[in-house]
Amino acid sequence: MESEEINNAIFKSLGFMDIHRVSRKTLKRNENGALWMGTKDRPSINYGRDYVIRPDFNKDLNAMHEAEKVLTESQQGTMIDFLVIIERQEGWNAFHATAAQRAETFLKTLNLWK
């Protein structure tokens, strides 16, 4: 999966929707924008929607730590199993997994890895 696909898949798994690119200067929709935003608010004619900037889960361990908090105990065990499998294949220590490695195993745990 490409970096943007991974980031958006994790963002969606956390309940965000209406994910789109925005211009860094105006924070308005822009196909060539530098940032991505999303909201958990459903569309309504009665109130505005609160958007947040999507973190770069591939590079930010803190963002991955927050994402991992939504996993159940069973899913946490599955994620650890995936980390250990990749550890053995690639020869690194699962304890020191990078944000990108955690993002991959997070999506594999939720069966969202393509």
N, C-alpha and C positions, 0 to 999 in steps of 0.2 A: 504494500500500500504506500502511496505517496504521503508526504508529510501533512499536507492540508487535509487529505482524506482521513488520516489517523486523528488529527486534532478535531475535525468536525464530528467524526464518529464518537469520540469520547464526550464531546460537548453535548451531542444529542442523547447519549446514554445517561447523562446527568439531568435530563429533562428539559434542555433548552431547545427552542424551535425558532423558526424564522431567522435562520443563520444566514448572514450575508456579509459581503465585503463593504467596507466603508473607507472613505478618504480620511487620512490622518488629520488633515486640517479642519474639515467640516463635519466629520462623523456622519456623513450622509452616504446613502448607497452609491457605490462606485465599483464597476467591474475591475478596475485596475488598482483598487484600494490597497492600503498597506495593513489594515486591521480587519478583524472579523468580529461581529457582534451577534448576540442572540438574546432571547427573552424567554422567561418561563410563563409570562402572562398570555392568556388567551385573548384573541382579538375581541374588542368590545367598543361599542359606540359611546359608552358611558365614562370611560377613563382612558388615559394614555397608557402606553406599555413601557415598562422599565427594561431597558437594554443594558447588557454588560459586555465588556470587551472579553473575547475568548482568549484564554491563556495559550501559550505554546507548550502543550503537554509534552512534546518531543524533547524540549530543552529545559523544562522547569520542574525540578524534583518536588518543589513545594506544591505546584499545581497537581502533580500526580499523587502526592500524599493526600490532598483534599479529595481527589477523584476516588481513590481507593477506599475512602471512608464509607462509601455507599455499598460496598460489597458485604454480603452476609458472611458468617463464619465459614460456611461451606465453600463459598466462592473465594474467600481468602486462601483456604487450603488449596483449591484448584490453581489459583494464581501462583502460589509458592511452588506447586508441582511443575507448572510451565516454566518458571524461572530456573528451577533445577535442571529441567530437560535442556533448556537453551544453554545453561552454564556448562553442562557436560559436552554439548556439541561445539561450543565456541571457546571453551577453555578459560572462562573468567569466573570470578566469585559472585554468586547470586546476592550476597550481602552488599556488594558494591555495584549493583545494577544501575545503569544510567537511566535517565528519564525516558529515553527512547525505548530501551529494553523493557521498562516497566509499562510503557504505553502499549507496546506490542502484546505483552502477556495479559494486561488488563482487558484488551479487546478480545484476545483468544479466550479468556475466562468467560466473557459474555457472549461468545460465539458470534462476534462481529468482525473478526479478522477475515479479510478477503485475500 
